[in-house]
């Protein structure tokens, strides 16, 4: 299964990560490890990707599509 979630790093930048996990429990464990082992301050908005295309990412993560520059 494919999953995606947003994260905030200690520097304040927000990103999107796409990863594989066998089920929801395994995905939640990985999200917890992002905070515990990888040092992200906040990991949120976990979603299973059914289609895995760019349109689905825009729909599930509209805040991540904003470009500041």
PDB file of N, CA, C and O in Angstrom:
ATOM      1  N   UNK A   1       0.835  -1.174   0.000  1.00  0.00           N
ATOM      2  CA  UNK A   1       0.000   0.000   0.000  1.00  0.00           C
ATOM      3  C   UNK A   1       0.889   1.249   0.000  1.00  0.00           C
ATOM      4  O   UNK A   1       1.970   1.262   0.588  1.00  0.00           O
ATOM      5  N   UNK A   2       0.415   2.270  -0.657  1.00  0.00           N
ATOM      6  CA  UNK A   2       1.139   3.545  -0.696  1.00  0.00           C
ATOM      7  C   UNK A   2       0.465   4.535   0.245  1.00  0.00           C
ATOM      8  O   UNK A   2      -0.761   4.587   0.350  1.00  0.00           O
ATOM      9  N   UNK A   3       1.296   5.314   0.923  1.00  0.00           N
ATOM     10  CA  UNK A   3       0.819   6.280   1.906  1.00  0.00           C
ATOM     11  C   UNK A   3       1.549   7.593   1.688  1.00  0.00           C
ATOM     12  O   UNK A   3       2.627   7.631   1.095  1.00  0.00           O
ATOM     13  N   UNK A   4       0.948   8.663   2.172  1.00  0.00           N
ATOM     14  CA  UNK A   4       1.586   9.973   2.123  1.00  0.00           C
ATOM     15  C   UNK A   4       1.192  10.750   3.374  1.00  0.00           C
ATOM     16  O   UNK A   4       0.093  10.581   3.904  1.00  0.00           O
ATOM     17  N   UNK A   5       2.094  11.598   3.833  1.00  0.00           N
ATOM     18  CA  UNK A   5       1.786  12.477   4.963  1.00  0.00           C
ATOM     19  C   UNK A   5       2.650  13.728   4.858  1.00  0.00           C
ATOM     20  O   UNK A   5       3.651  13.762   4.142  1.00  0.00           O
ATOM     21  N   UNK A   6       2.236  14.734   5.580  1.00  0.00           N
ATOM     22  CA  UNK A   6       2.979  15.981   5.649  1.00  0.00           C
ATOM     23  C   UNK A   6       3.810  15.986   6.925  1.00  0.00           C
ATOM     24  O   UNK A   6       3.462  15.329   7.907  1.00  0.00           O
ATOM     25  N   UNK A   7       4.903  16.727   6.903  1.00  0.00           N
ATOM     26  CA  UNK A   7       5.741  16.834   8.089  1.00  0.00           C
ATOM     27  C   UNK A   7       6.306  18.239   8.186  1.00  0.00           C
ATOM     28  O   UNK A   7       6.413  18.954   7.190  1.00  0.00           O
ATOM     29  N   UNK A   8       6.664  18.618   9.397  1.00  0.00           N
ATOM     30  CA  UNK A   8       7.322  19.898   9.636  1.00  0.00           C
ATOM     31  C   UNK A   8       8.662  19.610  10.287  1.00  0.00           C
ATOM     32  O   UNK A   8       8.731  18.907  11.296  1.00  0.00           O
ATOM     33  N   UNK A   9       9.723  20.150   9.711  1.00  0.00           N
ATOM     34  CA  UNK A   9      11.057  19.937  10.264  1.00  0.00           C
ATOM     35  C   UNK A   9      11.326  20.948  11.377  1.00  0.00           C
ATOM     36  O   UNK A   9      10.575  21.905  11.568  1.00  0.00           O
ATOM     37  N   UNK A  10      12.404  20.714  12.097  1.00  0.00           N
ATOM     38  CA  UNK A  10      12.757  21.625  13.192  1.00  0.00           C
ATOM     39  C   UNK A  10      13.070  23.024  12.675  1.00  0.00           C
ATOM     40  O   UNK A  10      12.943  23.995  13.421  1.00  0.00           O
ATOM     41  N   UNK A  11      13.471  23.144  11.427  1.00  0.00           N
ATOM     42  CA  UNK A  11      13.766  24.462  10.851  1.00  0.00           C
ATOM     43  C   UNK A  11      12.493  25.198  10.431  1.00  0.00           C
ATOM     44  O   UNK A  11      12.543  26.375  10.073  1.00  0.00           O
ATOM     45  N   UNK A  12      11.332  24.489  10.474  1.00  0.00           N
ATOM     46  CA  UNK A  12      10.073  25.125  10.134  1.00  0.00           C
ATOM     47  C   UNK A  12       9.572  24.844   8.733  1.00  0.00           C
ATOM     48  O   UNK A  12       8.456  25.230   8.385  1.00  0.00           O
ATOM     49  N   UNK A  13      10.380  24.177   7.922  1.00  0.00           N
ATOM     50  CA  UNK A  13       9.905  23.873   6.575  1.00  0.00           C
ATOM     51  C   UNK A  13       8.928  22.697   6.626  1.00  0.00           C
ATOM     52  O   UNK A  13       9.062  21.794   7.452  1.00  0.00           O
ATOM     53  N   UNK A  14       7.946  22.729   5.725  1.00  0.00           N
ATOM     54  CA  UNK A  14       6.924  21.695   5.651  1.00  0.00           C
ATOM     55  C   UNK A  14       7.117  20.929   4.351  1.00  0.00           C
ATOM     56  O   UNK A  14       7.348  21.514   3.293  1.00  0.00           O
ATOM     57  N   UNK A  15       7.017  19.609   4.452  1.00  0.00           N
ATOM     58  CA  UNK A  15       7.213  18.771   3.278  1.00  0.00           C
ATOM     59  C   UNK A  15       6.177  17.671   3.197  1.00  0.00           C
ATOM     60  O   UNK A  15       5.337  17.514   4.083  1.00  0.00           O
ATOM     61  N   UNK A  16       6.253  16.927   2.134  1.00  0.00           N
ATOM     62  CA  UNK A  16       5.349  15.820   1.861  1.00  0.00           C
ATOM     63  C   UNK A  16       6.209  14.593   1.606  1.00  0.00           C
ATOM     64  O   UNK A  16       7.169  14.654   0.838  1.00  0.00           O
ATOM     65  N   UNK A  17       5.871  13.480   2.246  1.00  0.00           N
ATOM     66  CA  UNK A  17       6.605  12.240   2.026  1.00  0.00           C
ATOM     67  C   UNK A  17       5.641  11.172   1.544  1.00  0.00           C
ATOM     68  O   UNK A  17       4.520  11.061   2.040  1.00  0.00           O
ATOM     69  N   UNK A  18       6.086  10.388   0.575  1.00  0.00           N
ATOM     70  CA  UNK A  18       5.325   9.265   0.046  1.00  0.00           C
ATOM     71  C   UNK A  18       6.120   8.010   0.382  1.00  0.00           C
ATOM     72  O   UNK A  18       7.323   7.946   0.132  1.00  0.00           O
ATOM     73  N   UNK A  19       5.437   7.002   0.956  1.00  0.00           N
ATOM     74  CA  UNK A  19       6.140   5.788   1.361  1.00  0.00           C
ATOM     75  C   UNK A  19       5.212   4.586   1.244  1.00  0.00           C
ATOM     76  O   UNK A  19       4.005   4.740   1.054  1.00  0.00           O
ATOM     77  N   UNK A  20       5.781   3.391   1.360  1.00  0.00           N
ATOM     78  CA  UNK A  20       5.012   2.148   1.320  1.00  0.00           C
ATOM     79  C   UNK A  20       4.968   1.526   2.703  1.00  0.00           C
ATOM     80  O   UNK A  20       5.946   1.577   3.448  1.00  0.00           O
ATOM     81  N   UNK A  21       3.837   0.943   3.039  1.00  0.00           N
ATOM     82  CA  UNK A  21       3.663   0.188   4.276  1.00  0.00           C
ATOM     83  C   UNK A  21       2.589  -0.862   4.019  1.00  0.00           C
ATOM     84  O   UNK A  21       1.687  -0.647   3.209  1.00  0.00           O
ATOM     85  N   UNK A  22       2.687  -2.001   4.710  1.00  0.00           N
ATOM     86  CA  UNK A  22       1.770  -3.108   4.416  1.00  0.00           C
ATOM     87  C   UNK A  22       0.338  -2.853   4.853  1.00  0.00           C
ATOM     88  O   UNK A  22      -0.596  -3.416   4.282  1.00  0.00           O
ATOM     89  N   UNK A  23       0.153  -1.991   5.883  1.00  0.00           N
ATOM     90  CA  UNK A  23      -1.196  -1.685   6.357  1.00  0.00           C
ATOM     91  C   UNK A  23      -1.170  -0.387   7.163  1.00  0.00           C
ATOM     92  O   UNK A  23      -0.119   0.231   7.331  1.00  0.00           O
ATOM     93  N   UNK A  24      -2.344   0.018   7.660  1.00  0.00           N
ATOM     94  CA  UNK A  24      -2.464   1.273   8.402  1.00  0.00           C
ATOM     95  C   UNK A  24      -1.592   1.261   9.654  1.00  0.00           C
ATOM     96  O   UNK A  24      -0.955   2.266   9.969  1.00  0.00           O
ATOM     97  N   UNK A  25      -1.553   0.145  10.367  1.00  0.00           N
ATOM     98  CA  UNK A  25      -0.741   0.060  11.576  1.00  0.00           C
ATOM     99  C   UNK A  25       0.737   0.303  11.267  1.00  0.00           C
ATOM    100  O   UNK A  25       1.399   1.057  11.979  1.00  0.00           O
ATOM    101  N   UNK A  26       1.255  -0.320  10.226  1.00  0.00           N
ATOM    102  CA  UNK A  26       2.655  -0.126   9.837  1.00  0.00           C
ATOM    103  C   UNK A  26       2.903   1.318   9.407  1.00  0.00           C
ATOM    104  O   UNK A  26       3.963   1.871   9.696  1.00  0.00           O
ATOM    105  N   UNK A  27       1.942   1.935   8.721  1.00  0.00           N
ATOM    106  CA  UNK A  27       2.077   3.335   8.317  1.00  0.00           C
ATOM    107  C   UNK A  27       2.119   4.254   9.534  1.00  0.00           C
ATOM    108  O   UNK A  27       2.905   5.201   9.569  1.00  0.00           O
ATOM    109  N   UNK A  28       1.285   3.982  10.523  1.00  0.00           N
ATOM    110  CA  UNK A  28       1.271   4.798  11.736  1.00  0.00           C
ATOM    111  C   UNK A  28       2.574   4.650  12.519  1.00  0.00           C
ATOM    112  O   UNK A  28       3.055   5.617  13.108  1.00  0.00           O
ATOM    113  N   UNK A  29       3.141   3.455  12.528  1.00  0.00           N
ATOM    114  CA  UNK A  29       4.436   3.245  13.188  1.00  0.00           C
ATOM    115  C   UNK A  29       5.516   4.056  12.482  1.00  0.00           C
ATOM    116  O   UNK A  29       6.345   4.684  13.140  1.00  0.00           O
ATOM    117  N   UNK A  30       5.515   4.050  11.155  1.00  0.00           N
ATOM    118  CA  UNK A  30       6.508   4.831  10.412  1.00  0.00           C
ATOM    119  C   UNK A  30       6.355   6.325  10.697  1.00  0.00           C
ATOM    120  O   UNK A  30       7.348   7.031  10.871  1.00  0.00           O
ATOM    121  N   UNK A  31       5.117   6.802  10.745  1.00  0.00           N
ATOM    122  CA  UNK A  31       4.866   8.214  11.038  1.00  0.00           C
ATOM    123  C   UNK A  31       5.405   8.562  12.428  1.00  0.00           C
ATOM    124  O   UNK A  31       6.003   9.621  12.615  1.00  0.00           O
ATOM    125  N   UNK A  32       5.195   7.685  13.385  1.00  0.00           N
ATOM    126  CA  UNK A  32       5.721   7.909  14.737  1.00  0.00           C
ATOM    127  C   UNK A  32       7.254   7.938  14.731  1.00  0.00           C
ATOM    128  O   UNK A  32       7.866   8.738  15.439  1.00  0.00           O
ATOM    129  N   UNK A  33       7.861   7.076  13.941  1.00  0.00           N
ATOM    130  CA  UNK A  33       9.319   7.048  13.843  1.00  0.00           C
ATOM    131  C   UNK A  33       9.875   8.312  13.193  1.00  0.00           C
ATOM    132  O   UNK A  33      11.009   8.705  13.469  1.00  0.00           O
ATOM    133  N   UNK A  34       9.092   8.943  12.340  1.00  0.00           N
ATOM    134  CA  UNK A  34       9.551  10.196  11.735  1.00  0.00           C
ATOM    135  C   UNK A  34       9.801  11.248  12.814  1.00  0.00           C
ATOM    136  O   UNK A  34      10.716  12.063  12.694  1.00  0.00           O
ATOM    137  N   UNK A  35       8.989  11.227  13.858  1.00  0.00           N
ATOM    138  CA  UNK A  35       9.178  12.159  14.969  1.00  0.00           C
ATOM    139  C   UNK A  35      10.266  11.666  15.910  1.00  0.00           C
ATOM    140  O   UNK A  35      11.138  12.436  16.314  1.00  0.00           O
ATOM    141  N   UNK A  36      10.218  10.384  16.261  1.00  0.00           N
ATOM    142  CA  UNK A  36      11.129   9.813  17.250  1.00  0.00           C
ATOM    143  C   UNK A  36      12.566   9.718  16.741  1.00  0.00           C
ATOM    144  O   UNK A  36      13.499  10.141  17.424  1.00  0.00           O
ATOM    145  N   UNK A  37      12.744   9.159  15.537  1.00  0.00           N
ATOM    146  CA  UNK A  37      14.088   8.870  15.039  1.00  0.00           C
ATOM    147  C   UNK A  37      14.623   9.874  14.040  1.00  0.00           C
ATOM    148  O   UNK A  37      15.836  10.070  13.958  1.00  0.00           O
ATOM    149  N   UNK A  38      13.754  10.512  13.281  1.00  0.00           N
ATOM    150  CA  UNK A  38      14.218  11.387  12.207  1.00  0.00           C
ATOM    151  C   UNK A  38      14.121  12.864  12.555  1.00  0.00           C
ATOM    152  O   UNK A  38      14.518  13.713  11.757  1.00  0.00           O
ATOM    153  N   UNK A  39      13.599  13.181  13.737  1.00  0.00           N
ATOM    154  CA  UNK A  39      13.650  14.541  14.254  1.00  0.00           C
ATOM    155  C   UNK A  39      12.648  15.543  13.724  1.00  0.00           C
ATOM    156  O   UNK A  39      12.833  16.746  13.910  1.00  0.00           O
ATOM    157  N   UNK A  40      11.589  15.085  13.068  1.00  0.00           N
ATOM    158  CA  UNK A  40      10.571  16.025  12.613  1.00  0.00           C
ATOM    159  C   UNK A  40       9.712  16.444  13.797  1.00  0.00           C
ATOM    160  O   UNK A  40       9.363  15.618  14.640  1.00  0.00           O
ATOM    161  N   UNK A  41       9.373  17.726  13.860  1.00  0.00           N
ATOM    162  CA  UNK A  41       8.585  18.243  14.974  1.00  0.00           C
ATOM    163  C   UNK A  41       7.130  17.807  14.928  1.00  0.00           C
ATOM    164  O   UNK A  41       6.521  17.550  15.966  1.00  0.00           O
ATOM    165  N   UNK A  42       6.580  17.725  13.740  1.00  0.00           N
ATOM    166  CA  UNK A  42       5.148  17.464  13.604  1.00  0.00           C
ATOM    167  C   UNK A  42       4.924  16.680  12.318  1.00  0.00           C
ATOM    168  O   UNK A  42       5.339  17.116  11.244  1.00  0.00           O
ATOM    169  N   UNK A  43       4.272  15.531  12.417  1.00  0.00           N
ATOM    170  CA  UNK A  43       3.920  14.724  11.249  1.00  0.00           C
ATOM    171  C   UNK A  43       2.403  14.571  11.268  1.00  0.00           C
ATOM    172  O   UNK A  43       1.829  14.168  12.280  1.00  0.00           O
ATOM    173  N   UNK A  44       1.759  14.888  10.159  1.00  0.00           N
ATOM    174  CA  UNK A  44       0.300  14.974  10.170  1.00  0.00           C
ATOM    175  C   UNK A  44      -0.294  14.646   8.808  1.00  0.00           C
ATOM    176  O   UNK A  44       0.423  14.545   7.812  1.00  0.00           O
ATOM    177  N   UNK A  45      -1.611  14.480   8.777  1.00  0.00           N
ATOM    178  CA  UNK A  45      -2.393  14.280   7.556  1.00  0.00           C
ATOM    179  C   UNK A  45      -1.992  13.004   6.805  1.00  0.00           C
ATOM    180  O   UNK A  45      -1.721  13.045   5.604  1.00  0.00           O
ATOM    181  N   UNK A  46      -1.956  11.879   7.514  1.00  0.00           N
ATOM    182  CA  UNK A  46      -1.643  10.589   6.901  1.00  0.00           C
ATOM    183  C   UNK A  46      -2.814  10.140   6.030  1.00  0.00           C
ATOM    184  O   UNK A  46      -3.961  10.121   6.477  1.00  0.00           O
ATOM    185  N   UNK A  47      -2.514   9.780   4.786  1.00  0.00           N
ATOM    186  CA  UNK A  47      -3.532   9.329   3.837  1.00  0.00           C
ATOM    187  C   UNK A  47      -3.024   8.140   3.042  1.00  0.00           C
ATOM    188  O   UNK A  47      -1.859   8.092   2.647  1.00  0.00           O
ATOM    189  N   UNK A  48      -3.917   7.176   2.813  1.00  0.00           N
ATOM    190  CA  UNK A  48      -3.588   6.086   1.900  1.00  0.00           C
ATOM    191  C   UNK A  48      -3.816   6.587   0.474  1.00  0.00           C
ATOM    192  O   UNK A  48      -4.821   7.237   0.186  1.00  0.00           O
ATOM    193  N   UNK A  49      -2.878   6.279  -0.404  1.00  0.00           N
ATOM    194  CA  UNK A  49      -3.001   6.681  -1.802  1.00  0.00           C
ATOM    195  C   UNK A  49      -3.643   5.550  -2.593  1.00  0.00           C
ATOM    196  O   UNK A  49      -3.043   4.492  -2.779  1.00  0.00           O
ATOM    197  N   UNK A  50      -4.851   5.779  -3.051  1.00  0.00           N
ATOM    198  CA  UNK A  50      -5.581   4.761  -3.815  1.00  0.00           C
ATOM    199  C   UNK A  50      -5.158   4.774  -5.276  1.00  0.00           C
ATOM    200  O   UNK A  50      -5.003   3.721  -5.893  1.00  0.00           O
ATOM    201  N   UNK A  51      -4.971   5.967  -5.824  1.00  0.00           N
ATOM    202  CA  UNK A  51      -4.648   6.107  -7.240  1.00  0.00           C
ATOM    203  C   UNK A  51      -3.153   6.341  -7.447  1.00  0.00           C
ATOM    204  O   UNK A  51      -2.555   5.797  -8.376  1.00  0.00           O
ATOM    205  N   UNK A  52      -2.559   7.145  -6.584  1.00  0.00           N
ATOM    206  CA  UNK A  52      -1.127   7.402  -6.669  1.00  0.00           C
ATOM    207  C   UNK A  52      -0.727   8.375  -7.771  1.00  0.00           C
ATOM    208  O   UNK A  52       0.443   8.428  -8.151  1.00  0.00           O
ATOM    209  N   UNK A  53      -1.677   9.140  -8.285  1.00  0.00           N
ATOM    210  CA  UNK A  53      -1.328  10.108  -9.322  1.00  0.00           C
ATOM    211  C   UNK A  53      -1.255  11.521  -8.734  1.00  0.00           C
ATOM    212  O   UNK A  53      -1.613  11.749  -7.578  1.00  0.00           O
ATOM    213  N   UNK A  54      -0.797  12.436  -9.535  1.00  0.00           N
ATOM    214  CA  UNK A  54      -0.578  13.805  -9.069  1.00  0.00           C
ATOM    215  C   UNK A  54      -1.894  14.481  -8.686  1.00  0.00           C
ATOM    216  O   UNK A  54      -1.920  15.280  -7.750  1.00  0.00           O
ATOM    217  N   UNK A  55      -2.972  14.181  -9.380  1.00  0.00           N
ATOM    218  CA  UNK A  55      -4.266  14.768  -9.048  1.00  0.00           C
ATOM    219  C   UNK A  55      -4.704  14.379  -7.632  1.00  0.00           C
ATOM    220  O   UNK A  55      -5.258  15.195  -6.896  1.00  0.00           O
ATOM    221  N   UNK A  56      -4.449  13.131  -7.269  1.00  0.00           N
ATOM    222  CA  UNK A  56      -4.802  12.680  -5.927  1.00  0.00           C
ATOM    223  C   UNK A  56      -3.974  13.427  -4.876  1.00  0.00           C
ATOM    224  O   UNK A  56      -4.503  13.799  -3.829  1.00  0.00           O
ATOM    225  N   UNK A  57      -2.707  13.645  -5.138  1.00  0.00           N
ATOM    226  CA  UNK A  57      -1.867  14.392  -4.188  1.00  0.00           C
ATOM    227  C   UNK A  57      -2.358  15.829  -4.037  1.00  0.00           C
ATOM    228  O   UNK A  57      -2.408  16.346  -2.921  1.00  0.00           O
ATOM    229  N   UNK A  58      -2.716  16.473  -5.125  1.00  0.00           N
ATOM    230  CA  UNK A  58      -3.262  17.835  -5.044  1.00  0.00           C
ATOM    231  C   UNK A  58      -4.561  17.866  -4.238  1.00  0.00           C
ATOM    232  O   UNK A  58      -4.796  18.804  -3.477  1.00  0.00           O
ATOM    233  N   UNK A  59      -5.402  16.848  -4.401  1.00  0.00           N
ATOM    234  CA  UNK A  59      -6.676  16.790  -3.690  1.00  0.00           C
ATOM    235  C   UNK A  59      -6.469  16.531  -2.197  1.00  0.00           C
ATOM    236  O   UNK A  59      -7.119  17.167  -1.367  1.00  0.00           O
ATOM    237  N   UNK A  60      -5.578  15.613  -1.847  1.00  0.00           N
ATOM    238  CA  UNK A  60      -5.372  15.247  -0.448  1.00  0.00           C
ATOM    239  C   UNK A  60      -4.514  16.240   0.319  1.00  0.00           C
ATOM    240  O   UNK A  60      -4.651  16.376   1.535  1.00  0.00           O
ATOM    241  N   UNK A  61      -3.625  16.936  -0.391  1.00  0.00           N
ATOM    242  CA  UNK A  61      -2.675  17.833   0.262  1.00  0.00           C
ATOM    243  C   UNK A  61      -2.667  19.216  -0.400  1.00  0.00           C
ATOM    244  O   UNK A  61      -1.641  19.643  -0.930  1.00  0.00           O
ATOM    245  N   UNK A  62      -3.797  19.909  -0.372  1.00  0.00           N
ATOM    246  CA  UNK A  62      -3.865  21.199  -1.064  1.00  0.00           C
ATOM    247  C   UNK A  62      -2.905  22.238  -0.494  1.00  0.00           C
ATOM    248  O   UNK A  62      -2.436  23.097  -1.240  1.00  0.00           O
ATOM    249  N   UNK A  63      -2.602  22.192   0.774  1.00  0.00           N
ATOM    250  CA  UNK A  63      -1.685  23.162   1.376  1.00  0.00           C
ATOM    251  C   UNK A  63      -0.247  22.961   0.949  1.00  0.00           C
ATOM    252  O   UNK A  63       0.548  23.900   1.000  1.00  0.00           O
ATOM    253  N   UNK A  64       0.105  21.751   0.526  1.00  0.00           N
ATOM    254  CA  UNK A  64       1.468  21.481   0.103  1.00  0.00           C
ATOM    255  C   UNK A  64       1.738  21.929  -1.324  1.00  0.00           C
ATOM    256  O   UNK A  64       2.882  21.903  -1.778  1.00  0.00           O
ATOM    257  N   UNK A  65       0.703  22.335  -2.028  1.00  0.00           N
ATOM    258  CA  UNK A  65       0.890  22.732  -3.421  1.00  0.00           C
ATOM    259  C   UNK A  65       1.150  24.227  -3.571  1.00  0.00           C
ATOM    260  O   UNK A  65       1.372  24.709  -4.681  1.00  0.00           O
ATOM    261  N   UNK A  66       1.125  24.954  -2.474  1.00  0.00           N
ATOM    262  CA  UNK A  66       1.365  26.396  -2.517  1.00  0.00           C
ATOM    263  C   UNK A  66       2.862  26.630  -2.627  1.00  0.00           C
ATOM    264  O   UNK A  66       3.643  26.062  -1.865  1.00  0.00           O
ATOM    265  N   UNK A  67       3.254  27.457  -3.564  1.00  0.00           N
ATOM    266  CA  UNK A  67       4.671  27.789  -3.744  1.00  0.00           C
ATOM    267  C   UNK A  67       4.898  29.213  -3.330  1.00  0.00           C
ATOM    268  O   UNK A  67       4.254  30.124  -3.850  1.00  0.00           O
ATOM    269  N   UNK A  68       5.804  29.421  -2.399  1.00  0.00           N
ATOM    270  CA  UNK A  68       6.163  30.760  -1.948  1.00  0.00           C
ATOM    271  C   UNK A  68       7.472  31.162  -2.611  1.00  0.00           C
ATOM    272  O   UNK A  68       8.425  30.383  -2.623  1.00  0.00           O
ATOM    273  N   UNK A  69       7.526  32.335  -3.147  1.00  0.00           N
ATOM    274  CA  UNK A  69       8.772  32.689  -3.782  1.00  0.00           C
ATOM    275  C   UNK A  69       8.820  34.057  -4.125  1.00  0.00           C
ATOM    276  O   UNK A  69       9.818  34.521  -4.676  1.00  0.00           O
TER     277      UNK A  69
END
